[in-house]
Amino acid sequence: MSLSPGRALLFLLALLASAFVWGWGSPTGTQAIIWLPTGIAIAGLWILGLEGWWLVALAAAIHRFTLHYDSSMILASALGSTAEAVVGVLLLRRFGVRASFGRLWDLVGLFVAAGLAPLASMACSRIARGLLGSGFVTPHYSGWGGWWWMNALGVLVVVPLAGTWSDTRSLPVRARVLSEGLAIVAAVVGIIWLVLTLVEPGLMGIILLYLTLPVALYG
């Protein structure tokens, strides 16, 4: 699929929206352990082509700029996000993953990409902190485990959805399938809204967010 200006704009908006979605004032949301932009970046470059790498870098830079990161960390984030997405796509291609995800081997490739791609962004961050310096004074391994699994989960959540959608969107959609799909989306959004609105911030709120998992698996 070619990267037309319209698709490029939609890809950029999806990246930015997914990055800002947890910044709506809910402490529970900011602690959520699924980082959707990683999945969207890999899925987007996988479907649209690696020539869209600069959109990932731009989205990361804009997001970090609004969070008042210093210039060195903005650069590190842009490089890291781009490297992560490119590595993820190359791994999907290396394993011959098909967008339909109809084979067990496709899932193997997906899990490998989800597990290894976040290491690219973590490496860029480590190198940037060492060479460029930053205003972030944290222990060497502070938060890195959480960083890895939230990005990996972002890949596992988004890439199969985007892949199967791109593989089947040309097929005729029956009313029953469409209504069922909309109901699943409404259920997931409703669960997230209820948890972020009614539950006190903390571990329990994060755990309750996983109520979306069986709904997503059914979908």
C-alpha positions as CSV (number, residue, x, y, z in Angstrom):
1,M,0.0,0.0,0.0
2,S,1.5,3.4,-1.0
3,L,1.9,6.3,1.4
4,S,-0.3,9.0,-0.1
5,P,-0.6,12.4,1.6
6,G,-4.0,11.4,3.0
7,R,-2.7,8.2,4.5
8,A,0.4,9.9,5.8
9,L,-1.9,12.5,7.6
10,L,-4.1,9.8,9.1
11,F,-1.1,7.8,10.3
12,L,0.4,10.9,11.9
13,L,-2.9,11.8,13.6
14,A,-3.3,8.2,14.9
15,L,0.2,8.3,16.4
16,L,-0.5,11.6,18.1
17,A,-3.9,10.7,19.3
18,S,-2.7,7.4,20.8
19,A,0.2,9.2,22.6
20,F,-2.0,11.9,24.1
21,V,-5.0,9.6,25.0
22,W,-3.5,8.9,28.4
23,G,-2.9,12.5,29.2
24,W,-6.5,13.5,29.9
25,G,-6.0,13.9,33.6
26,S,-6.6,10.4,34.9
27,P,-3.7,9.1,37.1
28,T,-4.9,5.5,36.4
29,G,-4.6,6.2,32.7
30,T,-1.1,7.5,33.0
31,Q,-0.1,4.3,34.8
32,A,-1.7,2.0,32.1
33,I,0.8,-0.6,30.9
34,I,-0.1,-0.7,27.2
35,W,1.7,1.9,25.1
36,L,-0.4,2.1,21.9
37,P,1.9,4.3,19.8
38,T,4.4,1.5,19.5
39,G,1.8,-0.8,18.0
40,I,0.4,1.9,15.7
41,A,3.9,2.8,14.5
42,I,4.9,-0.8,13.7
43,A,1.5,-1.6,12.1
44,G,1.5,1.6,10.1
45,L,5.0,1.1,8.6
46,W,4.2,-2.6,8.0
47,I,1.1,-1.8,6.0
48,L,2.1,1.6,4.4
49,G,5.9,1.0,3.9
50,L,9.1,2.0,5.7
51,E,9.2,5.3,3.7
52,G,6.9,6.6,6.4
53,W,9.5,6.4,9.1
54,W,9.8,10.2,9.4
55,L,6.1,10.3,10.5
56,V,6.9,8.2,13.5
57,A,9.9,10.5,14.4
58,L,7.7,13.6,13.9
59,A,4.9,12.3,16.1
60,A,7.3,11.3,18.9
61,A,9.0,14.7,18.7
62,I,5.8,16.6,18.9
63,H,4.5,14.6,21.8
64,R,7.7,15.0,23.9
65,F,7.9,18.7,23.0
66,T,4.4,19.2,24.5
67,L,5.6,17.4,27.7
68,H,8.5,20.0,27.9
69,Y,11.3,17.5,27.4
70,D,14.7,19.1,26.7
71,S,16.1,19.0,23.2
72,S,18.3,16.0,23.8
73,M,15.5,13.8,25.0
74,I,13.2,14.9,22.2
75,L,15.9,13.8,19.7
76,A,16.4,10.6,21.6
77,S,12.7,9.8,21.7
78,A,12.3,10.5,18.0
79,L,15.3,8.3,17.1
80,G,14.2,5.6,19.5
81,S,10.6,5.5,18.4
82,T,11.7,5.3,14.8
83,A,14.2,2.6,15.4
84,E,11.7,0.6,17.4
85,A,9.1,0.8,14.6
86,V,11.6,-0.1,11.8
87,V,13.1,-3.0,13.8
88,G,9.5,-4.3,14.4
89,V,8.6,-4.2,10.7
90,L,11.9,-5.9,9.7
91,L,11.2,-8.7,12.1
92,L,7.7,-9.1,10.9
93,R,9.0,-9.3,7.3
94,R,11.9,-11.6,8.3
95,F,9.4,-14.1,9.8
96,G,7.1,-13.8,6.8
97,V,4.2,-12.7,9.0
98,R,0.9,-12.5,7.0
99,A,-1.6,-9.8,7.7
100,S,-4.4,-12.4,8.0
101,F,-2.6,-14.0,11.1
102,G,-4.1,-17.3,10.0
103,R,-1.0,-19.4,10.9
104,L,0.7,-20.3,14.1
105,W,4.0,-19.0,12.6
106,D,2.4,-15.6,12.2
107,L,1.9,-15.4,15.9
108,V,5.5,-16.6,16.5
109,G,6.7,-13.7,14.4
110,L,4.4,-11.3,16.1
111,F,5.7,-12.3,19.6
112,V,9.3,-12.0,18.5
113,A,8.7,-8.5,17.1
114,A,6.9,-7.5,20.2
115,G,9.7,-8.8,22.4
116,L,12.7,-7.4,20.5
117,A,11.5,-4.1,18.9
118,P,11.2,-2.2,22.3
119,L,14.9,-2.9,22.9
120,A,15.7,-0.6,20.0
121,S,14.0,2.4,21.6
122,M,15.6,1.6,25.0
123,A,19.0,1.4,23.5
124,C,18.6,4.8,21.8
125,S,17.5,6.3,25.1
126,R,20.5,4.8,26.9
127,I,22.9,6.0,24.3
128,A,21.4,9.5,24.2
129,R,21.5,9.9,28.0
130,G,25.1,8.9,28.0
131,L,26.2,11.0,25.0
132,L,23.9,14.0,25.0
133,G,22.9,14.3,28.6
134,S,19.5,15.1,29.8
135,G,17.5,16.8,32.5
136,F,16.2,13.4,33.6
137,V,18.1,12.2,36.6
138,T,17.1,8.6,37.2
139,P,18.9,5.3,38.2
140,H,20.3,3.4,35.3
141,Y,17.6,0.8,35.1
142,S,14.7,2.8,36.5
143,G,11.4,1.9,34.9
144,W,13.0,0.0,32.0
145,G,11.0,-3.2,32.7
146,G,7.8,-1.3,32.6
147,W,8.9,0.4,29.4
148,W,9.6,-2.9,27.8
149,W,6.3,-4.7,28.6
150,M,4.1,-1.7,27.9
151,N,5.6,-1.3,24.4
152,A,5.5,-5.0,23.8
153,L,1.8,-5.1,24.8
154,G,1.1,-2.2,22.4
155,V,2.5,-4.3,19.6
156,L,0.5,-7.4,20.6
157,V,-2.8,-5.4,20.8
158,V,-2.5,-3.2,17.7
159,V,-0.6,-5.1,15.0
160,P,-3.0,-8.1,14.7
161,L,-6.0,-5.8,14.6
162,A,-4.5,-3.5,11.9
163,G,-3.2,-6.5,9.9
164,T,-6.5,-8.4,9.8
165,W,-8.4,-5.2,9.0
166,S,-6.1,-4.4,6.1
167,D,-6.4,-8.0,4.9
168,T,-10.2,-8.1,4.9
169,R,-11.4,-4.6,4.4
170,S,-12.0,-5.2,0.7
171,L,-14.4,-8.0,1.5
172,P,-18.1,-7.3,1.7
173,V,-19.2,-6.6,5.2
174,R,-22.4,-8.2,6.5
175,A,-24.7,-6.2,8.8
176,R,-24.4,-8.8,11.5
177,V,-20.6,-8.7,11.4
178,L,-20.6,-4.9,11.4
179,S,-23.0,-4.6,14.3
180,E,-21.0,-7.2,16.3
181,G,-17.8,-5.3,15.7
182,L,-19.3,-2.0,16.8
183,A,-20.6,-3.7,19.9
184,I,-17.1,-5.0,20.7
185,V,-15.6,-1.6,20.2
186,A,-18.2,0.0,22.5
187,A,-17.6,-2.6,25.2
188,V,-13.9,-2.0,25.2
189,V,-14.3,1.8,25.3
190,G,-16.9,1.5,28.0
191,I,-14.8,-0.6,30.2
192,I,-11.8,1.7,29.9
193,W,-14.0,4.8,30.6
194,L,-15.6,3.2,33.6
195,V,-12.3,2.1,35.1
196,L,-10.6,5.5,34.5
197,T,-13.6,7.4,35.8
198,L,-14.8,5.4,38.8
199,V,-11.8,3.5,40.1
200,E,-9.2,5.1,42.4
201,P,-5.7,5.3,40.8
202,G,-3.4,2.4,41.7
203,L,-2.8,-1.2,41.0
204,M,-6.5,-2.3,41.1
205,G,-7.3,0.2,38.4
206,I,-4.6,-1.1,36.2
207,I,-5.7,-4.7,36.8
208,L,-9.3,-3.9,35.9
209,L,-8.2,-2.5,32.6
210,Y,-7.5,-6.1,31.7
211,L,-11.2,-6.7,31.6
212,T,-10.9,-5.6,28.0
213,L,-8.7,-8.6,27.2
214,P,-11.5,-11.3,26.9
215,V,-13.6,-8.8,24.9
216,A,-10.7,-8.2,22.5
217,L,-9.9,-12.0,22.3
218,Y,-13.5,-12.7,21.4
219,G,-13.3,-10.0,18.7
